[in-house]
Amino acid sequence: MAEELKLHRTWSSPFGLRIVWALHIKGIEYDAIFEDLSQKSPELLQYNPIHKKIPVLVHKGKPICESLVILEYIDETWKEAPLLPQDPYEKAMARFWAKFGEEKLLPSIWSVFTGQGEEKKEALGLAVQNLELLEEQLKEKFFGGEKIGYLDLVFGWLAYLLDVFEEVIDLKLFDAGKFPLLSAWMKNFYDAPEIKEHWPPRDKLVTKFQVLHEKYQTANPPK
């Protein structure tokens, strides 16, 4: 199977990690191709000429792009250990909240990381509101119930990047006391064996985001 399946990713991208986790959960072998996004490979540009981004899953020579699309492709191609709910309504709701994560939650937290002054303050308020909405969706151990599912993979970045962002910008983003369900979910997700072995080194993440944060602050100095 590894000869037929290749994953273009980077060592740290949460979008690539979603695919790594999904393939692990389903027990699928693949070849990992680590990209340097400062010097993208000809293969990456060939397989994803629209966005020129990772992740790209190449199955039998055919590329699939965008992490949420890839997750669904994996789930439909390899039926064992399903990630998405089987019920049509529950499946629609999972897709809705995945879109919320991509279009609302992630941008609000990223704006806290990159912003300054009033912009950062407003972004923090919005990020907290979005986290409150997500907290309300947790009913069991994981978003998918007692086992890790599609939404857990979508929101998995929260379990390892939030505290990295907090350290880099020296600002508390997440209050475990205010979000007890999300806090418990983060720990359960982070420590799950099929997830834990793929976490990138935290010290390298801190260094990466320190450099990135400095670039944003230099490019947009306070007025």
C-alpha positions in Angstrom: 0.0 0.0 0.0 2.9 2.4 0.8 3.9 2.1 -2.8 0.5 3.4 -3.9 0.0 6.1 -1.2 2.2 9.2 -0.6 1.6 12.1 1.7 3.2 15.5 1.1 3.4 17.3 4.5 5.7 19.3 6.7 7.1 18.3 10.1 4.9 20.8 12.0 1.7 21.6 10.0 -1.5 20.7 11.9 -3.2 20.2 8.6 -0.8 17.5 7.6 -1.0 15.9 11.0 -4.8 15.4 10.5 -3.9 13.1 7.7 -1.2 11.3 9.6 -3.6 10.6 12.4 -6.3 9.4 10.1 -4.0 7.0 8.3 -2.7 5.7 11.6 -6.2 5.1 13.0 -7.1 3.1 9.9 -3.9 1.2 9.8 -2.9 2.4 6.4 0.7 2.4 5.3 2.1 5.3 3.2 5.2 7.1 2.2 5.7 10.5 3.9 7.4 13.2 1.8 8.5 16.2 4.0 8.3 19.5 2.1 10.3 22.6 2.7 7.7 25.3 2.0 10.4 27.9 1.4 11.5 25.8 -1.6 8.5 23.7 -2.7 9.2 20.6 -4.6 8.2 20.3 -8.3 5.9 17.4 -7.3 4.0 19.6 -4.8 3.5 22.3 -7.4 2.4 19.7 -9.9 0.0 18.0 -7.6 -1.5 21.2 -6.1 -1.1 24.0 -8.7 -4.0 26.0 -7.3 -3.0 26.5 -3.7 0.6 25.2 -3.8 0.2 24.0 -0.2 0.4 20.8 1.9 -1.1 18.4 2.6 -1.4 16.5 -0.6 -2.3 12.8 -0.6 -1.3 11.0 -3.7 -3.2 7.7 -4.2 -2.3 5.6 -7.2 -0.9 8.7 -8.9 -4.0 10.8 -8.3 -3.6 13.9 -5.9 -6.2 14.9 -3.3 -5.7 18.4 -1.8 -7.0 20.2 1.3 -7.0 18.4 4.6 -10.8 18.2 5.2 -11.3 16.9 1.7 -8.5 14.3 2.2 -10.0 13.1 5.5 -13.3 12.4 3.8 -11.5 10.7 0.9 -9.7 8.4 3.3 -12.9 7.6 5.2 -14.7 6.7 2.0 -11.9 4.8 0.5 -11.0 2.7 3.6 -14.1 1.8 5.4 -12.6 0.3 8.5 -12.6 2.4 11.7 -15.0 5.1 10.3 -14.2 8.7 11.2 -17.4 10.4 10.1 -20.8 9.5 11.6 -22.9 7.2 9.5 -26.2 9.0 10.2 -26.7 11.7 7.5 -27.7 14.4 9.9 -24.8 13.7 12.3 -22.5 13.7 9.3 -23.8 17.1 8.1 -23.3 18.5 11.6 -19.7 17.2 11.7 -19.1 19.0 8.4 -20.7 22.2 9.7 -18.5 22.3 12.8 -15.4 21.5 10.8 -16.2 24.5 8.7 -16.7 26.5 11.9 -13.3 25.5 13.0 -11.6 26.5 9.7 -13.5 29.7 9.1 -14.2 31.0 12.7 -12.1 29.4 15.4 -8.7 29.1 13.8 -8.7 32.6 12.3 -9.7 34.2 15.6 -6.9 32.5 17.5 -4.4 33.2 14.7 -5.4 36.9 14.9 -4.6 36.9 18.6 -1.2 35.4 17.8 -0.4 37.9 15.0 -2.3 41.0 16.2 -1.3 43.9 18.4 -3.1 46.4 20.7 -6.8 46.8 20.2 -6.8 44.3 17.3 -5.4 41.6 19.6 -7.9 42.5 22.3 -10.8 42.2 20.0 -9.5 38.9 18.5 -9.1 37.5 22.0 -12.7 38.2 22.8 -13.9 36.6 19.6 -11.6 33.5 20.2 -13.1 33.0 23.6 -16.6 33.2 22.2 -15.7 30.6 19.6 -14.2 28.3 22.2 -17.4 28.6 24.2 -19.4 27.5 21.2 -17.1 24.5 20.8 -17.3 23.6 24.5 -21.0 23.2 24.1 -20.6 20.5 21.4 -18.7 18.1 23.7 -21.0 15.5 25.1 -18.7 12.5 25.5 -15.0 11.8 25.8 -14.4 12.8 22.2 -16.4 14.7 19.7 -17.1 11.4 17.9 -18.2 9.7 21.1 -15.9 7.2 23.0 -13.5 6.9 20.0 -11.6 9.5 18.1 -13.4 10.6 15.0 -13.5 13.2 12.2 -14.0 16.3 14.4 -11.4 15.3 16.9 -8.8 15.2 14.0 -10.1 18.6 12.7 -9.7 20.3 16.1 -6.6 18.3 17.2 -4.3 21.3 16.7 -5.9 22.8 19.8 -4.3 20.1 22.0 -0.7 21.1 21.2 -0.6 24.6 19.6 -2.6 26.6 22.1 -0.1 26.5 24.9 2.7 27.0 22.4 1.0 30.2 21.2 0.5 31.3 24.9 4.2 30.9 25.6 5.3 32.7 22.5 3.0 35.8 22.9 3.0 35.6 26.8 -0.8 35.8 27.0 -3.4 33.3 28.4 -5.7 32.1 25.6 -7.3 29.2 27.3 -8.7 28.9 30.8 -9.2 25.3 31.7 -11.6 26.3 34.5 -13.8 28.1 32.0 -13.6 25.2 29.5 -13.6 22.0 31.6 -14.9 19.8 28.8 -12.5 21.1 26.2 -9.7 20.8 28.7 -10.5 17.2 29.4 -10.8 16.5 25.7 -7.4 18.1 25.0 -5.8 15.8 27.5 -7.6 12.7 26.3 -6.7 13.5 22.7 -3.1 14.4 23.3 -2.5 11.2 25.3 -4.3 8.8 22.9 -1.6 6.3 21.7 -2.5 6.7 18.0 -2.1 10.5 18.3 0.7 10.9 20.8 3.4 9.2 18.8 3.1 11.8 16.0 3.4 15.0 18.0 6.2 17.3 16.7 8.9 18.3 19.2 7.5 21.1 21.4 10.8 23.0 21.6 11.1 23.1 17.9 7.5 24.4 17.7 8.2 27.2 20.2 11.3 28.2 18.2 9.4 28.2 14.9 6.5 30.3 16.2 8.8 32.7 18.0 10.5 33.5 14.7 7.1 33.7 13.0 5.6 36.0 15.6 8.6 38.3 15.4 8.1 38.6 11.7 4.5 39.6 12.1 5.4 42.2 14.8 8.1 43.7 12.7 5.9 43.8 9.6 3.1 45.5 11.5 4.6 47.7 14.2 2.2 49.4 16.7 0.9 52.7 15.4 
